[in-house]
């Protein structure tokens, strides 16, 4: 049995049995509770753990995959009071789930075998703020490569504005931050048959959460919502049929040649 709390991430020189999705979630929640109170235990942060990481398979140790923003105010391992080989982390401005991020998620779930996936947004998100400002006509010029990144956030911001026409400024941004987490989950499920299968098999739990950069507290969103999103996607008869991935590379693929990345829709396009 996995002992709840810090003992599940205690320093060890041998892998323990992986926790269940619910047990892994509880470990994350308790870790954030300690961090928020200033009572972090800093597990698995010793020199011995580093040496172990150079010898062992991370798939025997990591308990969660976390997709979060690149913002320096969101130090993932610290906010969960975790250490080396505890969390498989994917960081991208705006915690979006485009094709590259989805591929990383699939690796975390299928190869690192983490039982929990968290899409972690945060308060005062600059990427979400930029999109909301653009939609409200308050945006300044952006660097060349930022528009294709934040393009993924537009559907969430538009949904938020349509559902809350009286919101503006900070209240709008904070509501859009939450909707953007759900948008990431939706984008993931649409793009990843493998992830949907793992969730349907009960091997993986997908959750959304919001980290408060001012308090250190993680607010966990409705656990039922990701399953509702999944059900809605799978019941959509207009979606093209998908073939299971054989996990084998294409025989025509050239080593070292990057796969084409689809150009984003114009920022003025409707999502």
C-alpha positions as CSV (number, residue, x, y, z in Angstrom):
1,X,0.0,0.0,0.0
2,X,1.2,3.5,-0.7
3,X,1.4,5.6,2.4
4,X,-0.3,8.9,1.9
5,X,1.7,12.1,2.1
6,X,5.4,12.8,2.3
7,X,6.3,9.2,2.9
8,X,5.3,8.4,-0.6
9,X,8.0,10.7,-1.9
10,X,10.5,9.8,0.8
11,X,14.2,9.5,-0.1
12,X,14.8,6.0,-1.3
13,X,17.4,4.0,-3.3
14,X,14.9,1.7,-4.9
15,X,11.6,2.3,-6.7
16,X,8.3,1.9,-4.8
17,X,5.1,0.7,-6.4
18,X,3.4,3.5,-8.3
19,X,0.5,5.1,-6.5
20,X,-3.0,4.9,-8.0
21,X,-4.3,8.1,-9.7
22,X,-6.2,9.0,-6.5
23,X,-3.2,8.4,-4.3
24,X,-0.9,10.4,-6.5
25,X,-3.4,13.3,-6.5
26,X,-3.5,13.2,-2.7
27,X,0.3,13.3,-2.6
28,X,0.3,16.4,-4.7
29,X,-2.4,18.1,-2.6
30,X,-0.6,17.4,0.6
31,X,2.7,18.6,-0.9
32,X,1.2,21.9,-1.9
33,X,-0.4,22.2,1.5
34,X,3.1,22.0,3.1
35,X,4.5,24.5,0.6
36,X,1.8,27.0,1.2
37,X,2.3,26.8,5.0
38,X,6.1,27.1,4.7
39,X,6.5,23.5,6.0
40,X,8.2,22.0,2.9
41,X,10.1,18.8,3.5
42,X,12.1,19.0,0.3
43,X,12.1,15.2,-0.4
44,X,14.4,13.5,-2.9
45,X,16.7,16.5,-3.2
46,X,19.9,15.0,-1.8
47,X,23.2,14.3,-3.6
48,X,22.3,10.6,-3.3
49,X,19.1,11.2,-5.2
50,X,21.0,12.9,-8.0
51,X,23.3,9.9,-8.3
52,X,20.3,7.6,-8.4
53,X,18.8,9.7,-11.2
54,X,21.8,9.1,-13.3
55,X,21.4,5.3,-13.0
56,X,17.6,4.7,-12.8
57,X,14.6,4.9,-15.1
58,X,12.5,7.9,-14.2
59,X,9.4,5.8,-15.2
60,X,9.9,3.9,-12.0
61,X,9.6,7.0,-9.8
62,X,7.7,9.9,-11.2
63,X,4.1,10.1,-10.0
64,X,2.6,13.0,-12.1
65,X,2.9,14.8,-15.4
66,X,2.3,18.5,-15.0
67,X,1.7,21.0,-17.9
68,X,2.2,24.5,-16.7
69,X,3.3,28.0,-17.7
70,X,6.9,29.1,-18.2
71,X,6.4,31.8,-15.6
72,X,9.2,32.0,-13.1
73,X,6.7,32.4,-10.3
74,X,5.5,28.8,-10.8
75,X,8.4,26.5,-9.6
76,X,6.6,23.2,-10.1
77,X,8.6,20.8,-7.9
78,X,8.6,23.4,-5.1
79,X,4.9,24.1,-5.1
80,X,4.2,20.4,-4.8
81,X,7.1,19.9,-2.3
82,X,8.6,17.3,-4.6
83,X,12.1,16.5,-5.8
84,X,14.2,14.8,-8.4
85,X,12.4,12.2,-10.5
86,X,9.0,12.9,-8.8
87,X,7.3,15.0,-11.5
88,X,7.5,15.0,-15.3
89,X,7.2,18.7,-16.2
90,X,6.1,20.3,-19.4
91,X,6.4,24.1,-19.4
92,X,5.1,26.4,-22.1
93,X,3.9,30.0,-21.9
94,X,0.1,30.0,-21.3
95,X,0.2,26.2,-20.4
96,X,-1.3,25.5,-23.9
97,X,-1.6,22.0,-25.4
98,X,-0.6,22.2,-29.0
99,X,0.9,19.3,-30.9
100,X,4.4,19.4,-29.3
101,X,3.0,19.7,-25.8
102,X,0.6,16.8,-26.5
103,X,3.5,14.7,-27.6
104,X,5.3,15.4,-24.4
105,X,2.2,14.6,-22.4
106,X,1.8,11.2,-24.2
107,X,5.5,10.5,-23.3
108,X,4.8,11.3,-19.7
109,X,1.8,9.1,-19.5
110,X,2.7,6.2,-21.7
111,X,6.5,5.9,-21.1
112,X,7.1,7.6,-17.7
113,X,3.8,5.9,-16.6
114,X,2.6,8.8,-14.4
115,X,-0.9,8.1,-13.1
116,X,-1.9,11.8,-12.9
117,X,-1.9,14.6,-15.4
118,X,-2.4,18.2,-14.2
119,X,-2.9,21.1,-16.5
120,X,-1.8,23.9,-14.1
121,X,-2.7,27.5,-14.9
122,X,-1.8,30.4,-12.7
123,X,-3.1,33.8,-11.6
124,X,-1.8,36.9,-13.4
125,X,-0.8,34.9,-16.5
126,X,0.9,37.1,-19.0
127,X,-0.1,35.0,-22.0
128,X,-3.8,35.0,-21.1
129,X,-3.5,38.7,-20.3
130,X,-2.1,39.4,-23.7
131,X,-5.0,37.7,-25.5
132,X,-7.6,39.4,-23.4
133,X,-6.0,42.7,-24.0
134,X,-6.0,42.0,-27.8
135,X,-9.7,41.1,-27.7
136,X,-10.5,44.3,-25.8
137,X,-8.5,46.4,-28.2
138,X,-5.8,47.3,-25.6
139,X,-2.8,45.3,-26.9
140,X,0.5,46.7,-28.1
141,X,2.8,45.2,-30.6
142,X,4.0,41.7,-30.0
143,X,7.3,40.0,-31.0
144,X,7.2,37.9,-34.2
145,X,6.8,34.5,-32.7
146,X,4.4,35.1,-29.9
147,X,1.1,35.3,-31.9
148,X,1.4,31.6,-33.0
149,X,1.8,30.6,-29.4
150,X,-1.1,32.6,-27.8
151,X,-3.4,31.7,-30.7
152,X,-4.2,28.6,-28.7
153,X,-5.6,30.8,-25.9
154,X,-8.1,32.7,-28.0
155,X,-10.9,30.1,-27.9
156,X,-10.8,30.2,-24.0
157,X,-10.8,34.0,-23.9
158,X,-13.6,34.3,-26.4
159,X,-15.7,31.8,-24.5
160,X,-15.1,33.7,-21.3
161,X,-16.1,37.1,-22.8
162,X,-19.2,35.6,-24.4
163,X,-20.3,34.0,-21.1
164,X,-19.4,37.1,-19.0
165,X,-20.0,40.2,-21.2
166,X,-19.7,42.5,-18.2
167,X,-16.2,41.3,-17.2
168,X,-13.2,43.5,-18.1
169,X,-9.7,43.9,-17.0
170,X,-8.4,41.7,-14.1
171,X,-11.7,39.9,-13.5
172,X,-11.9,38.9,-17.1
173,X,-8.3,37.7,-17.1
174,X,-8.7,35.5,-14.1
175,X,-11.9,33.9,-15.5
176,X,-10.1,33.3,-18.8
177,X,-7.2,31.7,-16.9
178,X,-9.6,29.0,-15.7
179,X,-11.3,28.6,-19.0
180,X,-7.8,28.3,-20.6
181,X,-7.1,25.3,-18.4
182,X,-10.3,23.6,-19.7
183,X,-9.3,24.6,-23.2
184,X,-6.0,22.8,-22.8
185,X,-7.7,19.7,-21.6
186,X,-10.1,19.8,-24.6
187,X,-7.2,20.3,-27.0
188,X,-5.4,17.4,-25.5
189,X,-8.3,15.0,-25.7
190,X,-9.0,16.1,-29.3
191,X,-5.4,15.4,-30.4
192,X,-4.5,12.3,-28.3
193,X,-6.3,9.0,-28.7
194,X,-3.7,7.4,-26.5
195,X,-4.5,9.8,-23.6
196,X,-8.2,9.2,-24.0
197,X,-7.7,5.5,-23.8
198,X,-5.6,5.7,-20.7
199,X,-8.3,7.8,-19.0
200,X,-11.1,5.5,-20.1
201,X,-9.1,2.5,-18.7
202,X,-8.8,4.2,-15.4
203,X,-5.0,4.3,-15.6
204,X,-4.7,8.0,-15.7
205,X,-6.6,10.9,-14.1
206,X,-6.6,14.3,-15.8
207,X,-7.2,17.4,-13.7
208,X,-7.2,21.1,-14.0
209,X,-5.9,23.5,-11.4
210,X,-4.9,27.2,-10.8
211,X,-1.8,28.2,-8.8
212,X,-2.0,31.5,-7.0
213,X,1.3,33.3,-7.4
214,X,0.7,35.4,-4.4
215,X,-0.2,32.8,-1.8
216,X,1.3,29.5,-3.2
217,X,-2.1,27.8,-3.0
218,X,-3.3,25.5,-5.7
219,X,-7.1,25.6,-6.4
220,X,-8.2,22.4,-7.9
221,X,-10.9,22.6,-10.4
222,X,-13.9,20.3,-10.8
223,X,-12.7,16.8,-11.1
224,X,-15.7,15.8,-13.2
225,X,-15.2,18.5,-15.8
226,X,-12.3,16.7,-17.7
227,X,-14.5,13.5,-18.0
228,X,-17.4,15.6,-19.3
229,X,-15.1,17.2,-21.9
230,X,-13.8,13.7,-22.9
231,X,-17.4,12.3,-23.2
232,X,-18.4,15.3,-25.3
233,X,-15.5,14.8,-27.7
234,X,-16.0,11.1,-28.1
235,X,-19.7,11.5,-28.8
236,X,-19.1,14.0,-31.6
237,X,-20.1,12.1,-34.7
238,X,-18.6,14.8,-36.9
239,X,-15.0,14.1,-35.8
240,X,-12.9,12.1,-38.3
241,X,-12.2,8.5,-37.4
242,X,-8.9,7.8,-35.7
243,X,-6.6,4.9,-36.1
244,X,-4.7,3.6,-33.1
245,X,-1.0,4.5,-33.2
246,X,1.3,1.6,-33.8
247,X,4.1,3.5,-32.0
248,X,6.4,2.8,-35.0
249,X,8.0,5.6,-37.1
250,X,6.9,6.0,-40.6
251,X,9.2,4.0,-43.0
252,X,9.5,7.1,-45.2
253,X,10.4,9.4,-42.3
254,X,13.9,10.9,-42.6
255,X,16.1,10.9,-39.5
256,X,16.8,14.4,-38.4
257,X,14.2,16.0,-40.6
258,X,11.6,17.9,-38.4
259,X,8.0,17.2,-38.9
260,X,5.9,20.0,-40.5
261,X,4.2,22.2,-37.9
262,X,0.9,23.5,-39.1
263,X,0.7,27.3,-39.4
264,X,-1.7,28.8,-36.9
265,X,-4.9,30.5,-38.0
266,X,-4.8,34.3,-38.2
267,X,-5.4,36.0,-34.9
268,X,-8.6,37.5,-36.3
269,X,-10.0,34.1,-37.2
270,X,-12.9,32.7,-35.2
271,X,-12.3,29.6,-33.1
